[in-house]
Amino acid sequence: PDHERRARDILRRELPGVYVSISSEVCPEFREFERTSTVALSAYLQPIVESYVEKLTGRLAGRYPGVDLRLIQASGGAMRAPAARGRAVNLLNSGPAGGATAAAFLARLVGENRIVAVDMGGTSFDISLIVDGMTHVATDSSFEGFPIKIAMADVSVIGAGGGSIAWVDRGG
């Protein structure tokens, strides 16, 4: 990691404002292809995530001073807003992961160890299995066909959500 950190520091010094992601921080794994794919995806998402989190943090601080903003991660866990600056990839599919985590919490609350959780949003119908009161988390996943090596809640999209409109095209 020393060489990566040094390269990052040089780039930041020579090219202020440039987003730099290094694999030793984003995906410190030994599998090179998955590590590269994960850090490339994180670097691609970084400017968007950083801008969004910065605006959200600013708005919340103006209305609710001292608030400690947490973001849902792909694993269903939470991360503090500053941590998202260097790990944008950890926010992938965080919405469905949050639904699965909430379902696991509710299952434990009512004493059910094994459930099938369904989360229907505006555009997707997500399903996950809760076993022993916990969401299954995988560490070898993919996103849009690219392998990523982060902890992700095992949530599958099995259909369209409530906001989707279907029709039959009877055109010629």
C-alpha positions as CSV (number, residue, x, y, z in Angstrom):
1,P,0.0,0.0,0.0
2,D,2.9,2.4,0.5
3,H,3.5,2.8,-3.3
4,E,-0.2,3.3,-3.9
5,R,-0.5,5.9,-1.2
6,R,2.6,7.7,-2.5
7,A,1.2,7.7,-6.1
8,R,-2.2,9.0,-4.7
9,D,-0.4,11.8,-2.8
10,I,1.6,12.9,-5.8
11,L,-1.5,12.9,-8.0
12,R,-3.5,15.0,-5.5
13,R,-0.6,17.4,-5.2
14,E,0.0,17.8,-8.9
15,L,-3.6,17.6,-10.0
16,P,-5.8,19.2,-7.3
17,G,-9.4,18.2,-7.6
18,V,-8.8,14.9,-9.3
19,Y,-10.5,11.9,-7.7
20,V,-8.1,9.1,-6.9
21,S,-9.1,5.7,-5.6
22,I,-6.5,3.2,-4.5
23,S,-7.1,-0.5,-4.3
24,S,-5.4,-1.1,-1.0
25,E,-8.1,1.1,0.6
26,V,-11.1,0.1,-1.5
27,C,-10.5,-3.6,-1.9
28,P,-7.4,-5.0,-0.1
29,E,-7.8,-8.5,-1.6
30,F,-5.3,-10.7,-3.5
31,R,-7.4,-11.5,-6.6
32,E,-6.1,-8.9,-9.1
33,F,-9.0,-8.9,-11.6
34,E,-11.7,-8.5,-9.0
35,R,-9.6,-6.0,-7.1
36,T,-9.1,-3.9,-10.2
37,S,-12.8,-4.1,-11.2
38,T,-13.9,-3.1,-7.7
39,V,-11.6,-0.1,-7.5
40,A,-12.4,1.0,-11.0
41,L,-16.1,1.0,-10.3
42,S,-15.5,2.8,-7.0
43,A,-13.4,5.5,-8.8
44,Y,-16.2,5.9,-11.4
45,L,-18.8,6.4,-8.8
46,Q,-16.7,8.6,-6.5
47,P,-17.4,12.1,-7.9
48,I,-21.2,11.4,-7.9
49,V,-21.2,10.0,-4.4
50,E,-18.9,12.6,-3.0
51,S,-21.0,15.5,-4.4
52,Y,-24.2,13.9,-3.2
53,V,-22.9,13.2,0.3
54,E,-21.4,16.6,0.6
55,K,-24.7,18.4,-0.3
56,L,-26.7,16.1,1.9
57,T,-24.4,16.6,4.9
58,G,-24.4,20.4,4.4
59,R,-28.2,20.5,4.3
60,L,-28.6,18.3,7.3
61,A,-26.0,20.3,9.3
62,G,-27.9,23.5,8.5
63,R,-31.2,22.1,9.8
64,Y,-30.0,19.7,12.4
65,P,-26.6,20.7,13.9
66,G,-24.5,17.9,15.3
67,V,-26.3,15.2,13.3
68,D,-24.2,12.1,12.7
69,L,-25.3,11.0,9.2
70,R,-24.9,7.3,8.4
71,L,-25.3,5.7,5.0
72,I,-26.5,2.1,4.3
73,Q,-23.8,0.0,2.8
74,A,-24.2,-2.8,0.2
75,S,-23.8,-5.3,3.1
76,G,-26.8,-3.8,5.0
77,G,-24.5,-2.2,7.6
78,A,-23.9,1.5,8.1
79,M,-21.0,3.8,7.4
80,R,-20.4,7.4,8.4
81,A,-20.7,9.9,5.7
82,P,-16.9,10.8,5.6
83,A,-16.1,7.1,5.0
84,A,-18.1,7.1,1.8
85,R,-15.6,9.6,0.2
86,G,-13.1,6.9,-0.5
87,R,-15.4,3.8,-0.8
88,A,-18.3,4.7,-3.1
89,V,-18.5,1.1,-4.3
90,N,-19.7,0.1,-0.8
91,L,-23.0,2.0,-1.5
92,L,-24.0,-0.1,-4.5
93,N,-27.4,-1.7,-4.1
94,S,-27.7,-0.2,-0.6
95,G,-31.4,0.4,-1.0
96,P,-32.2,-3.3,-1.5
97,A,-29.7,-4.2,1.2
98,G,-31.5,-1.8,3.6
99,G,-34.8,-3.5,2.9
100,A,-33.3,-7.0,3.6
101,T,-31.7,-5.7,6.8
102,A,-35.0,-4.2,7.9
103,A,-36.8,-7.5,7.1
104,A,-34.2,-9.4,9.2
105,F,-34.7,-7.0,12.1
106,L,-38.5,-7.4,11.9
107,A,-38.2,-11.2,11.7
108,R,-36.1,-11.3,14.9
109,L,-38.6,-8.9,16.5
110,V,-41.5,-11.3,15.9
111,G,-39.5,-14.4,16.6
112,E,-39.2,-15.8,13.1
113,N,-35.9,-17.3,12.1
114,R,-36.5,-18.1,8.5
115,I,-38.4,-15.8,6.1
116,V,-38.5,-14.8,2.5
117,A,-38.3,-11.0,2.4
118,V,-39.8,-9.0,-0.4
119,D,-39.1,-5.3,-1.1
120,M,-41.2,-3.8,-3.9
121,G,-40.0,-0.4,-4.9
122,G,-40.9,1.8,-7.8
123,T,-38.9,0.0,-10.3
124,S,-37.8,-3.4,-8.8
125,F,-39.2,-6.3,-6.9
126,D,-36.3,-7.6,-4.7
127,I,-36.3,-10.8,-2.8
128,S,-33.9,-12.1,-0.1
129,L,-33.8,-15.0,2.3
130,I,-33.4,-14.4,6.1
131,V,-32.0,-17.4,7.8
132,D,-31.4,-17.5,11.6
133,G,-32.6,-13.9,11.7
134,M,-29.8,-12.7,9.5
135,T,-29.5,-11.5,5.9
136,H,-27.0,-13.6,3.9
137,V,-24.0,-11.5,2.8
138,A,-21.8,-12.6,0.0
139,T,-18.2,-11.3,-0.7
140,D,-18.0,-12.3,-4.3
141,S,-20.6,-10.4,-6.2
142,S,-21.1,-8.6,-9.5
143,F,-22.7,-5.4,-10.6
144,E,-23.8,-4.8,-14.2
145,G,-21.6,-7.8,-15.2
146,F,-18.5,-6.6,-13.5
147,P,-17.1,-8.6,-10.6
148,I,-16.8,-6.7,-7.3
149,K,-15.1,-7.9,-4.1
150,I,-17.1,-6.3,-1.3
151,A,-19.6,-7.6,1.2
152,M,-23.1,-7.3,-0.4
153,A,-26.4,-8.5,0.9
154,D,-27.6,-11.4,-1.2
155,V,-30.7,-9.7,-2.8
156,S,-32.1,-10.8,-6.1
157,V,-34.3,-8.8,-8.4
158,I,-37.0,-11.0,-9.7
159,G,-39.4,-8.6,-11.4
160,A,-40.6,-5.1,-11.9
161,G,-41.8,-2.9,-9.1
162,G,-45.0,-1.0,-8.4
163,G,-44.0,2.0,-10.4
164,S,-43.4,0.0,-13.6
165,I,-45.9,0.0,-16.4
166,A,-46.4,-2.9,-18.7
167,W,-48.2,-3.0,-22.0
168,V,-48.6,-5.1,-25.1
169,D,-47.2,-3.6,-28.2
170,R,-49.6,-4.5,-31.0
171,G,-47.9,-2.4,-33.6
172,G,-47.2,-3.6,-37.1
